[in-house]
Amino acid sequence: MTTTPRSGADILDLAPVMPVVVVSDAETAVPLARALVAGGLPGIEVTLRTPAALEAIERIAAEVPEAVVGAGTVATPEQARAAAEAGSRFLVSPGCTADLAQGMADTGLPFLPGVGTVSEALALMERGITAMKFFPAEAAGGVPFLKSLGGPLPQVRFCPTGGITAASAPTYLALPNVGCVGGSWLTPADLVTAGAWDKVEALAREAAALRG
């Protein structure tokens, strides 16, 4: 069974790629999670973008214990609490405010707060946080931006997410300050709708081998 993450650093170390999953129908959550885990990606970020998201987290937590299911797109302390109650084992936010950081911390779950600038990273470092999500990765500067942070902020590690593909992921993963990347290419809507779990598993297996 996969070890439960106890810190943001543990989240970064689950696998080279964190599947970023949008679940529109909770019925697909369990077979989807099983396919990703079978492909070698135990960490699964279910985004809170749909009405089905919390139920999807509940089902995965209850029926796929080998998965490490977390909630993404956490934008308020209330969402953080709801995700924790649903069985999330970690939290990820697209950005971060002082209230949101405190709300996520209050759940007792490890979390990756989102940043897009140096000042935002510094603000989180003041709270003792050194594991962060970099979002939106491609739009916010991509690999050159992250590479430039290695000098002034060597203690910070990131999970860049947003616009990353199977082709560009290895370049990110080759950076010493990148622990993993977030990817939505692993669960294309057409494959999920068709229930093509073998194809999802194959995509996961390729991603699991993407360490730069």
C-alpha positions in Angstrom: 0.0 0.0 0.0 1.3 3.5 -0.9 2.5 5.5 2.1 0.2 8.4 3.1 2.0 11.7 2.5 2.8 13.6 5.7 4.2 16.8 4.0 4.2 18.7 0.8 7.5 17.1 0.0 5.9 13.7 0.3 3.3 14.7 -2.3 6.0 15.7 -4.7 7.7 12.3 -4.3 4.6 10.1 -5.0 5.4 9.8 -8.7 7.0 11.9 -11.5 3.5 12.9 -12.8 0.4 13.8 -10.7 -2.7 13.1 -12.8 -5.0 16.2 -12.6 -8.4 14.7 -13.0 -11.8 16.4 -13.8 -14.6 14.0 -12.9 -18.0 14.8 -14.3 -19.6 11.5 -13.4 -18.7 10.0 -10.0 -19.4 6.5 -11.5 -16.2 6.8 -13.4 -14.1 7.7 -10.4 -13.2 4.2 -9.1 -12.3 2.5 -12.5 -10.4 5.7 -13.4 -8.3 5.6 -10.2 -7.7 1.9 -10.6 -6.3 2.4 -14.1 -4.0 5.2 -13.0 -2.7 3.2 -10.0 -2.2 0.1 -12.2 -0.1 2.3 -14.5 2.2 3.4 -11.7 0.6 6.7 -10.6 -0.8 6.4 -7.1 -1.2 10.1 -6.5 -4.4 11.5 -8.0 -5.6 15.1 -7.9 -9.3 15.3 -8.3 -10.1 18.9 -9.1 -13.1 20.6 -7.3 -14.4 21.9 -10.6 -17.5 19.8 -10.9 -20.5 18.8 -8.7 -19.3 15.2 -8.8 -15.8 16.0 -7.4 -16.4 15.4 -3.7 -18.3 12.2 -4.3 -15.5 11.0 -6.6 -13.0 11.6 -3.8 -15.2 9.7 -1.3 -15.5 6.7 -3.7 -11.8 6.6 -4.5 -10.8 6.9 -0.8 -13.2 4.1 0.1 -12.7 1.7 -2.8 -9.2 2.2 -4.0 -7.0 2.2 -0.9 -3.8 1.9 -2.9 -4.5 5.3 -4.4 -3.5 8.5 -2.7 -6.4 10.7 -3.6 -6.2 14.5 -3.1 -8.3 17.5 -4.0 -7.2 20.1 -6.4 -8.5 23.6 -7.3 -9.0 24.3 -3.6 -9.8 28.0 -3.5 -11.4 28.5 -0.1 -11.0 27.2 3.5 -14.5 25.8 3.2 -13.5 23.7 0.2 -10.4 22.5 2.1 -12.6 21.3 5.0 -15.1 19.6 2.6 -12.3 17.9 0.8 -10.8 16.6 4.0 -14.2 15.3 5.2 -14.6 13.5 1.8 -11.4 11.6 2.4 -8.7 13.6 0.6 -5.2 12.8 1.7 -3.7 16.0 0.4 -4.8 19.4 -1.0 -3.6 21.5 -3.9 -4.6 25.1 -4.6 -4.2 27.1 -7.8 -3.0 30.2 -5.9 -2.7 31.1 -2.2 -3.8 33.8 0.3 -3.0 33.9 4.0 -6.5 32.7 4.8 -6.4 29.9 2.3 -3.0 28.7 3.6 -4.3 28.7 7.1 -7.5 26.9 6.1 -5.6 24.2 4.4 -3.2 23.9 7.3 -6.1 23.7 9.7 -7.3 20.4 8.1 -4.1 18.7 9.2 -3.5 17.5 5.6 -0.3 18.1 3.7 -0.9 20.6 0.8 0.7 22.2 -2.2 -0.2 25.9 -2.3 -0.1 27.5 -5.7 2.3 30.3 -6.8 3.0 32.1 -10.0 5.5 34.7 -8.9 8.7 35.0 -6.8 6.9 37.2 -4.2 4.2 34.6 -3.7 6.9 31.9 -3.1 8.6 34.2 -0.6 5.3 34.7 1.3 4.9 31.0 1.6 8.5 30.5 2.7 7.8 32.9 5.5 5.2 30.3 6.7 7.8 27.6 6.5 6.4 26.1 3.3 9.0 24.9 0.7 6.8 22.6 -1.5 4.6 24.4 -3.9 2.5 24.1 -7.0 3.7 26.4 -9.9 0.6 27.5 -11.8 -0.2 28.2 -14.6 3.2 26.7 -15.5 3.5 27.4 -19.2 1.7 30.8 -19.1 3.7 31.9 -16.1 7.2 31.3 -17.6 7.6 27.6 -17.8 11.0 25.9 -17.6 13.1 29.1 -17.9 11.3 30.7 -14.9 11.7 27.6 -12.7 15.3 27.3 -13.7 15.9 31.0 -12.7 14.5 30.3 -9.3 17.0 27.6 -8.5 19.7 30.2 -7.5 17.8 32.5 -5.1 15.3 29.9 -3.8 17.2 26.6 -3.8 15.2 25.2 -0.9 11.9 25.4 -2.8 10.6 22.5 -4.9 7.6 22.7 -7.2 4.9 20.7 -9.0 4.4 22.8 -12.2 0.9 22.4 -13.6 -0.8 24.0 -16.5 -0.2 23.4 -20.2 2.3 20.6 -19.6 2.2 17.7 -22.0 3.8 14.3 -22.2 6.4 15.8 -24.6 7.3 18.8 -22.4 7.2 17.0 -19.0 10.7 15.5 -19.2 12.2 19.0 -19.6 10.5 20.1 -16.4 11.4 16.9 -14.6 15.1 17.4 -15.4 15.1 20.5 -13.2 16.5 19.9 -9.7 13.7 22.0 -8.1 10.9 20.1 -9.8 9.6 17.1 -7.8 6.8 16.2 -10.1 4.5 17.7 -12.8 0.8 17.9 -12.9 -0.8 16.5 -16.0 -4.3 16.4 -17.5 -3.3 14.6 -20.6 -3.6 11.2 -18.7 -7.4 11.2 -18.6 -8.7 12.6 -21.9 -12.5 13.1 -21.7 -13.1 10.8 -24.7 -11.3 7.9 -23.1 -13.1 8.4 -19.7 -16.5 8.7 -21.4 -15.8 5.5 -23.4 -14.5 3.7 -20.3 -11.3 2.9 -22.1 -9.4 2.2 -18.9 -6.8 0.1 -20.6 -5.8 3.1 -22.6 -5.7 5.3 -19.5 -3.5 2.8 -17.8 -1.2 2.8 -20.8 -0.9 6.6 -20.6 -0.2 6.4 -16.9 2.5 3.8 -17.5 4.2 6.0 -20.0 4.0 9.0 -17.6 5.4 6.9 -14.7 8.5 6.4 -16.7 9.0 10.1 -17.5 11.6 11.0 -15.0 13.9 13.3 -16.9 
